[in-house]
Amino acid sequence: MTGADEAAAKMPRVSRPPAPAFAERERLGELLALILVWITATVVLSSLAAPAVSALVDALAPGQFPFQRVLRRVAMLVAVALLFALRRRIGLRGLANLGLARSSATWRACGNAALAGAAAIAALFASEHALGRRLAAFDLGLGEALEALAGAAVIGLVEEALCRGAWLYPFGRLAGWRFWLASAATSAVYATAHFARGGGRPRAVDWTTGWEVWAQIGPAVGQHFEAWTGLAATGALFYSLAWRQGHLWGAVGLHAGAVFALQIGGELGHPSAGGRSLFFVDGLQPGYPLAALALAAAVWIWWGGRKRAG
């Protein structure tokens, strides 16, 4: 071994992120077509399957789970099953194609992003407290905090894998208007999916019930358009981060950290009487000011990634 080889062997190993997961060929048209097929098939199959599943659930736990909740769970399972069925067409042959290849560098990126997401939401809550828009309420237990932590981790991983990973990396590293069109499409799906909810139904469930629930999403989005805009903007932020980093772990961490801070902040305070939250609407959904901040951050991240790639 030469002196140069010995010196190289003594140098500390630097862990780098895995190679970007982007496919070599750009496929924007196929991306948009497959998303449309995925959504349509999910709506149709979940509408057909949910009544039978709801009847079974109601027989096991009468009155415990309203139909809308059952439909959401069935739709999620159908969406995952369809994604698995389409995996070869999409180009998913492993976790790396979802941007989920692991290394110590990606773990650090995930942890740093989680801290950043939690700190950003905490700062928003703190500003509302300082301005008298939010009142403190110290009724959080250790069990609730651990439950919020576990739930945030699952939400961050599952939603990012479905809404960003699967619909980003296998279709090439899109640039310019193609990037923003793809980001808008996936972010719109992500935001709209949050409105498939509601309370129990006053009548018996039949084969038309699922269709009626899906038909209510459009009016719900119209009634809560500020929340929809905020969710779409945060989706664009996650998309830009995953696109720039070349892996999904930063977006997973940012999403999980923000969700955790939202849940904890919601337990530790509430809007003051007669006051309106500055950044949140409909509970803890992002409003227009937070949407503007998220979209500005998405553009800044995209611009930095564009300059680096150039």
Backbone torsions as a table, in degrees:
resi	resn	phi	psi	omega
1	MET	NA	130.2	-179.6
2	THR	-77.0	170.0	177.7
3	GLY	-62.1	-36.1	179.4
4	ALA	-66.8	-38.9	179.1
5	ASP	-66.0	-40.3	179.1
6	GLU	-63.9	-41.0	179.2
7	ALA	-65.3	-39.1	179.4
8	ALA	-67.0	-36.8	-179.4
9	ALA	-67.1	-29.8	-178.8
10	LYS	-81.4	-16.0	-179.0
11	MET	-68.3	140.4	179.5
12	PRO	-65.4	142.3	178.4
13	ARG	-77.2	132.4	179.2
14	VAL	-103.1	119.9	179.4
15	SER	-80.1	125.6	-180.0
16	ARG	-112.0	155.8	175.8
17	PRO	-61.3	153.8	176.7
18	PRO	-64.9	162.9	179.4
19	ALA	-58.4	144.6	179.7
20	PRO	-53.2	145.1	-173.2
21	ALA	-88.6	5.4	-174.3
22	PHE	-66.3	139.9	173.2
23	ALA	-67.5	156.3	-176.9
24	GLU	-71.0	-32.4	-175.0
25	ARG	-105.1	135.6	176.6
26	GLU	-78.0	135.6	-177.7
27	ARG	-137.9	62.4	-177.2
28	LEU	-64.1	-46.7	-179.6
29	GLY	-59.8	-41.2	179.1
30	GLU	-68.5	-35.3	176.2
31	LEU	-58.7	-51.3	-177.2
32	LEU	-65.3	-38.9	179.9
33	ALA	-66.2	-43.4	-178.5
34	LEU	-68.3	-36.4	176.0
35	ILE	-61.9	-41.9	179.1
36	LEU	-63.7	-43.9	177.1
37	VAL	-61.8	-43.7	-178.9
38	TRP	-60.2	-47.1	-179.0
39	ILE	-65.4	-47.3	-177.7
40	THR	-60.7	-47.0	-179.1
41	ALA	-65.7	-37.2	178.0
42	THR	-62.7	-44.8	180.0
43	VAL	-63.3	-46.8	-176.6
44	VAL	-65.4	-51.7	-174.9
45	LEU	-67.6	-39.6	179.2
46	SER	-68.3	-35.1	177.9
47	SER	-65.2	-36.3	180.0
48	LEU	-75.9	-35.0	-175.1
49	ALA	-87.2	-30.2	-171.6
50	ALA	-61.0	-39.3	179.9
51	PRO	-58.3	-44.1	179.3
52	ALA	-66.1	-41.8	178.5
53	VAL	-64.9	-40.2	179.5
54	SER	-63.2	-40.3	178.2
55	ALA	-63.5	-40.4	178.5
56	LEU	-65.5	-45.1	179.4
57	VAL	-63.0	-40.8	-179.1
58	ASP	-68.4	-30.3	176.5
59	ALA	-70.0	-34.6	-179.6
60	LEU	-81.6	-34.7	-179.1
61	ALA	-139.6	80.4	-173.9
62	PRO	-57.2	125.7	174.3
63	GLY	72.6	4.7	-174.8
64	GLN	-86.0	-29.1	-174.0
65	PHE	-128.0	107.6	178.7
66	PRO	-63.1	157.9	-174.3
67	PHE	-59.1	-39.7	-178.7
68	GLN	-58.8	-38.6	179.2
69	ARG	-67.3	-41.3	177.2
70	VAL	-62.2	-43.4	-179.8
71	LEU	-60.9	-41.3	179.6
72	ARG	-62.2	-42.4	-179.9
73	ARG	-67.2	-42.5	178.4
74	VAL	-63.0	-43.3	179.8
75	ALA	-61.5	-39.8	178.7
76	MET	-63.7	-44.6	178.9
77	LEU	-63.8	-41.0	178.5
78	VAL	-64.5	-42.3	180.0
79	ALA	-61.2	-42.5	178.7
80	VAL	-66.7	-42.0	179.5
81	ALA	-63.1	-41.0	178.3
82	LEU	-66.2	-39.1	177.7
83	LEU	-61.9	-39.1	177.1
84	PHE	-65.5	-41.5	179.8
85	ALA	-66.0	-32.6	-178.7
86	LEU	-90.6	3.8	-167.3
87	ARG	-58.5	-39.3	-178.4
88	ARG	-72.5	-36.9	177.0
89	ARG	-64.6	-39.0	179.7
90	ILE	-73.0	-38.9	-177.1
91	GLY	111.1	25.7	179.8
92	LEU	-96.4	106.6	179.5
93	ARG	-119.6	4.6	179.1
94	GLY	176.1	175.7	-178.9
95	LEU	-62.9	-28.6	179.9
96	ALA	-62.2	-34.6	179.0
97	ASN	-70.9	-16.0	173.0
98	LEU	-91.4	-0.8	-175.9
99	GLY	80.9	18.8	-174.2
100	LEU	-109.1	21.6	170.8
101	ALA	-63.3	145.0	-171.3
102	ARG	-113.6	146.2	171.1
103	SER	-159.5	170.2	178.4
104	SER	-63.1	-30.1	178.5
105	ALA	-67.8	-39.6	179.1
106	THR	-70.5	-33.8	175.7
107	TRP	-63.0	-42.2	178.0
108	ARG	-64.1	-41.9	178.5
109	ALA	-61.1	-40.4	178.9
110	CYS	-65.0	-46.6	-179.3
111	GLY	-64.6	-44.6	179.6
112	ASN	-63.3	-40.3	179.5
113	ALA	-67.9	-37.1	177.6
114	ALA	-62.4	-43.2	177.0
115	LEU	-63.5	-40.4	179.5
116	ALA	-64.9	-43.0	178.9
117	GLY	-63.5	-44.4	179.2
118	ALA	-65.7	-40.6	-179.6
119	ALA	-66.2	-38.3	-179.8
120	ALA	-64.1	-45.8	179.6
121	ILE	-66.8	-40.0	178.2
122	ALA	-61.7	-38.2	178.2
123	ALA	-65.2	-37.4	177.1
124	LEU	-65.0	-43.8	177.2
125	PHE	-62.6	-43.0	-178.8
126	ALA	-62.0	-39.6	178.7
127	SER	-65.4	-36.5	178.0
128	GLU	-68.0	-38.8	175.8
129	HIS	-63.6	-43.3	-177.5
130	ALA	-64.6	-31.8	-179.2
131	LEU	-90.9	4.9	178.0
132	GLY	76.5	12.9	178.8
133	ARG	-86.4	-8.7	-177.7
134	ARG	-142.0	139.2	-179.8
135	LEU	-108.7	143.1	-178.3
136	ALA	-74.1	147.5	176.5
137	ALA	-149.6	105.9	-173.6
138	PHE	-95.1	78.0	179.9
139	ASP	-129.3	37.5	-178.7
140	LEU	-103.3	126.6	177.4
141	GLY	-101.2	169.3	-179.5
142	LEU	-63.1	-39.3	179.5
143	GLY	-61.3	-43.2	178.7
144	GLU	-65.0	-37.8	179.9
145	ALA	-66.0	-42.9	178.7
146	LEU	-66.5	-38.6	177.4
147	GLU	-63.9	-40.8	177.8
148	ALA	-64.3	-38.6	179.7
149	LEU	-64.7	-46.8	179.7
150	ALA	-65.2	-43.5	179.4
151	GLY	-62.8	-40.1	179.7
152	ALA	-64.9	-39.7	179.3
153	ALA	-63.8	-43.2	179.6
154	VAL	-66.2	-45.2	-179.8
155	ILE	-60.7	-46.3	-179.1
156	GLY	-60.5	-44.3	-177.2
157	LEU	-70.5	-49.3	-174.9
158	VAL	-67.8	-48.6	-176.7
159	GLU	-67.1	-36.6	178.4
160	GLU	-70.6	-39.6	178.3
161	ALA	-63.0	-39.0	-178.4
162	LEU	-77.9	-48.5	-168.9
163	CYS	-91.8	-19.5	178.5
164	ARG	-119.1	-60.0	-173.1
165	GLY	-53.9	-53.4	-176.0
166	ALA	-68.0	-26.0	-175.8
167	TRP	-110.7	23.8	178.8
168	LEU	-127.6	-67.2	-169.7
169	TYR	-67.8	-40.4	-177.4
170	PRO	-68.3	-7.8	-175.0
171	PHE	-109.8	16.8	175.2
172	GLY	89.0	162.1	-179.7
173	ARG	-85.0	81.5	-176.0
174	LEU	-61.2	147.3	-177.9
175	ALA	-131.1	161.3	174.9
176	GLY	60.4	-137.4	-177.2
177	TRP	-65.4	-27.4	177.7
178	ARG	-63.8	-40.5	177.5
179	PHE	-61.4	-47.5	-176.0
180	TRP	-69.6	-32.2	176.0
181	LEU	-67.1	-43.9	177.7
182	ALA	-64.4	-42.0	178.7
183	SER	-62.4	-43.1	-179.8
184	ALA	-63.8	-41.3	-178.5
185	ALA	-64.8	-49.9	-178.2
186	THR	-68.4	-35.7	180.0
187	SER	-70.0	-34.7	176.7
188	ALA	-65.5	-41.1	176.6
189	VAL	-63.2	-44.8	179.5
190	TYR	-59.3	-45.5	-178.8
191	ALA	-68.6	-42.7	-176.8
192	THR	-66.3	-34.4	-179.0
193	ALA	-61.0	-23.3	-179.9
194	HIS	-72.4	-9.2	-175.6
195	PHE	-103.3	8.3	174.9
196	ALA	-86.5	72.3	-176.4
197	ARG	-152.1	176.8	-179.5
198	GLY	153.7	178.0	-178.4
199	GLY	-87.2	-167.9	-179.3
200	GLY	-72.0	161.1	-179.0
201	ARG	-99.2	144.2	-177.2
202	PRO	-79.1	-11.4	-177.0
203	ARG	-124.8	175.1	-178.3
204	ALA	-66.7	149.9	179.8
205	VAL	-84.5	134.5	173.9
206	ASP	-135.5	-168.0	-172.9
207	TRP	-69.9	-14.6	179.0
208	THR	-90.1	-11.5	-170.9
209	THR	-64.3	-42.4	179.7
210	GLY	-61.2	-42.1	178.6
211	TRP	-62.0	-38.5	-179.6
212	GLU	-65.4	-38.3	178.8
213	VAL	-65.3	-46.0	178.8
214	TRP	-61.7	-36.4	-179.2
215	ALA	-66.4	-21.3	-179.9
216	GLN	-79.1	-10.8	-176.1
217	ILE	-65.7	-42.8	-179.5
218	GLY	-57.5	-53.6	176.3
219	PRO	-59.6	-35.7	179.5
220	ALA	-64.9	-39.8	177.2
221	VAL	-63.8	-41.6	178.7
222	GLY	-63.0	-38.0	-179.7
223	GLN	-73.1	-26.3	-176.7
224	HIS	-125.6	47.2	-173.5
225	PHE	-65.4	-30.1	178.4
226	GLU	-62.9	-44.3	178.4
227	ALA	-65.1	-40.1	178.8
228	TRP	-61.6	-43.2	179.1
229	THR	-61.6	-43.5	179.2
230	GLY	-62.9	-41.9	179.0
231	LEU	-66.3	-41.1	178.8
232	ALA	-63.9	-39.6	179.5
233	ALA	-66.6	-40.5	177.2
234	THR	-67.5	-34.5	174.1
235	GLY	-60.8	-40.8	176.8
236	ALA	-64.0	-35.2	176.9
237	LEU	-63.7	-47.4	178.6
238	PHE	-61.7	-39.5	-179.3
239	TYR	-63.5	-45.0	-179.5
240	SER	-62.7	-41.2	-179.0
241	LEU	-65.5	-45.0	179.3
242	ALA	-64.5	-37.0	178.8
243	TRP	-66.0	-43.0	-177.0
244	ARG	-71.2	-43.2	-175.1
245	GLN	-74.8	-24.8	-178.4
246	GLY	81.1	3.9	172.9
247	HIS	-145.4	167.8	-172.2
248	LEU	-95.0	-9.7	-168.4
249	TRP	-67.5	-32.9	176.7
250	GLY	-64.2	-43.1	178.4
251	ALA	-66.2	-37.9	177.0
252	VAL	-60.9	-47.0	-179.1
253	GLY	-64.8	-44.4	179.9
254	LEU	-61.5	-43.9	179.6
255	HIS	-63.5	-48.9	-177.7
256	ALA	-64.1	-43.5	179.8
257	GLY	-62.3	-40.7	179.7
258	ALA	-67.1	-42.9	179.6
259	VAL	-63.7	-42.3	179.7
260	PHE	-61.5	-46.2	-179.8
261	ALA	-65.8	-35.4	177.2
262	LEU	-62.8	-45.2	-178.4
263	GLN	-67.3	-42.1	178.8
264	ILE	-67.9	-44.1	179.3
265	GLY	-62.9	-34.7	176.9
266	GLY	-66.5	-31.0	178.1
267	GLU	-78.6	-27.1	-175.3
268	LEU	-94.4	-0.1	179.5
269	GLY	-170.6	168.2	178.9
270	HIS	-151.8	156.3	-179.9
271	PRO	-57.2	142.6	-179.4
272	SER	-66.3	157.9	-178.1
273	ALA	-57.8	123.9	-179.8
274	GLY	77.0	-5.3	-178.9
275	GLY	-92.5	159.3	178.6
276	ARG	-118.9	134.2	178.5
277	SER	-59.2	141.5	-179.5
278	LEU	-73.1	-36.3	-170.6
279	PHE	-115.3	-14.4	-172.4
280	PHE	-125.2	147.4	176.8
281	VAL	-133.5	162.0	176.5
282	ASP	50.9	50.9	-176.7
283	GLY	94.1	-107.8	-178.2
284	LEU	-124.8	28.0	175.8
285	GLN	-80.7	147.3	-180.0
286	PRO	-67.5	136.2	177.2
287	GLY	-98.5	-168.2	-176.2
288	TYR	-60.0	-45.1	179.7
289	PRO	-60.8	-42.5	178.9
290	LEU	-68.5	-33.4	176.4
291	ALA	-62.9	-41.9	179.1
292	ALA	-63.0	-42.1	178.7
293	LEU	-64.3	-43.3	-178.9
294	ALA	-65.0	-41.8	-179.4
295	LEU	-68.2	-38.7	176.6
296	ALA	-62.5	-41.8	177.7
297	ALA	-64.5	-38.2	178.6
298	ALA	-62.6	-43.7	179.3
299	VAL	-65.5	-41.6	179.5
300	TRP	-63.0	-43.6	179.1
301	ILE	-65.2	-43.5	178.8
302	TRP	-62.1	-43.6	-178.0
303	TRP	-63.9	-42.1	176.9
304	GLY	-63.0	-41.8	177.6
305	GLY	-66.0	-36.5	178.5
306	ARG	-65.5	-43.7	179.3
307	LYS	-65.3	-40.0	-179.6
308	ARG	-66.2	-41.7	178.9
309	ALA	-66.6	-35.2	-179.7
310	GLY	-70.3	NA	NA
